[in-house]
Amino acid sequence: MTTALITGSTAGLGAAFARRLAADGHDLVLVARDTERLRGQATELHDRHGIEAEVLTADLSADPGIDAVAARLSDRRNPVDLLVNNAGFGNKGRFLDVPMADELTMLKVHCEAVLRLTSAAVEAMRERGRGGVVNVASVAAFVPRGTYGASKAWVVQFTQGVAKDLAGSGVRLMALAPGFVRTEFHERAGMGTDNIPNWMWLDADNVVAAALADLSRGKSLSILDPRYKTLMGAAKLVPRGLLGGITSRTGRKYGPQ
């Protein structure tokens, strides 16, 4: 029996990872800010799949929360075999419309927490000669699209760089870059989604299944759907200046209302 720790486990892709990993027989450490919701999730997964589900309440926008999760990942007596850094959020509005405190909180959650938790996890995993980390990024990482895209670009570059550094250690790292996924993400950010075409939406459970398959294949970057692979391939051919204008207009069309 192996153990997976999932941040942002109570909603969206985090909840989908929890469902799939529990169904596959993994014990879980569920991390989020809402203790009551975490307990309900842990009970449901335990009752349905017979796995052990540990609850860890932590706010990854603050040092005490990051410290608590890092300490759990460093526990050699109760090792974590798979870390899913999924916690994240979006800010509604263009740059300068969003308060600086909110921008810094995003960088804390998307970058600093991912850095520190990945470091804590892989240090223990390397000692055992096995383990895996999935850092959830976004296709926004590959286009010039504000602080959110920049933070996710950092996640991709960081993850792939560490994957190379740890090659041959038995520890696998992968950045997951989905597109629009039907979750609570946009609702929580106050973003409208009615104008996003149906063909751009992905199913969370399908994303998780494909991501875990890519991790098992040793990929360091997972762009799951052929539609998004085509879009990202096309984006590489467009000059950056022109791409910036296109993504800005697309963001206004398909992003916050």
Secondary structure as the mmCIF struct_conf table of DSSP 4:
data_model
#
loop_
_struct_conf.conf_type_id
_struct_conf.id
_struct_conf.beg_label_comp_id
_struct_conf.beg_label_asym_id
_struct_conf.beg_label_seq_id
_struct_conf.end_label_comp_id
_struct_conf.end_label_asym_id
_struct_conf.end_label_seq_id
STRN STRN1 THR A 3 THR A 7
TURN_TY1_P TURN_TY1_P1 GLY A 8 THR A 10
BEND BEND1 ALA A 11 ALA A 11
HELX_RH_AL_P HELX_RH_AL_P1 GLY A 12 ALA A 23
TURN_TY1_P TURN_TY1_P2 ASP A 24 GLY A 25
STRN STRN2 ASP A 27 ALA A 32
BEND BEND2 ARG A 33 ARG A 33
HELX_RH_AL_P HELX_RH_AL_P2 THR A 35 HIS A 49
STRN STRN3 ALA A 53 THR A 57
TURN_TY1_P TURN_TY1_P3 LEU A 60 SER A 61
BEND BEND3 ALA A 62 ALA A 62
HELX_RH_AL_P HELX_RH_AL_P3 ASP A 63 LEU A 73
TURN_TY1_P TURN_TY1_P4 SER A 74 SER A 74
BEND BEND4 ARG A 76 ASN A 78
BEND BEND5 ASP A 81 ASP A 81
STRN STRN4 LEU A 82 ASN A 85
BEND BEND6 GLY A 93 GLY A 93
TURN_TY1_P TURN_TY1_P5 PHE A 95 ASP A 97
BEND BEND7 VAL A 98 VAL A 98
HELX_RH_AL_P HELX_RH_AL_P4 MET A 100 LEU A 107
HELX_RH_PI_P HELX_RH_PI_P1 LYS A 108 GLU A 112
HELX_RH_AL_P HELX_RH_AL_P5 ALA A 113 ARG A 128
TURN_TY1_P TURN_TY1_P6 GLY A 129 GLY A 129
STRN STRN5 GLY A 131 VAL A 136
HELX_RH_3T_P HELX_RH_3T_P1 VAL A 139 PHE A 142
BEND BEND8 VAL A 143 VAL A 143
HELX_RH_AL_P HELX_RH_AL_P6 GLY A 146 ASP A 165
TURN_TY1_P TURN_TY1_P7 LEU A 166 GLY A 170
STRN STRN6 VAL A 171 LEU A 176
STRN STRN7 PHE A 180 VAL A 181
BEND BEND9 ARG A 182 GLU A 184
HELX_RH_AL_P HELX_RH_AL_P7 PHE A 185 ARG A 188
TURN_TY1_P TURN_TY1_P8 ALA A 189 GLY A 190
TURN_TY1_P TURN_TY1_P9 ASP A 194 ASN A 195
BEND BEND10 ILE A 196 ILE A 196
HELX_RH_3T_P HELX_RH_3T_P2 ASN A 198 MET A 200
STRN STRN8 TRP A 201 LEU A 202
HELX_RH_AL_P HELX_RH_AL_P8 ALA A 204 SER A 216
TURN_TY1_P TURN_TY1_P10 ARG A 217 GLY A 218
BEND BEND11 SER A 220 SER A 220
STRN STRN9 LEU A 221 SER A 222
HELX_RH_AL_P HELX_RH_AL_P9 PRO A 226 LEU A 237
BEND BEND12 VAL A 238 VAL A 238
HELX_RH_AL_P HELX_RH_AL_P10 ARG A 240 TYR A 254
BEND BEND13 GLY A 255 GLY A 255
#
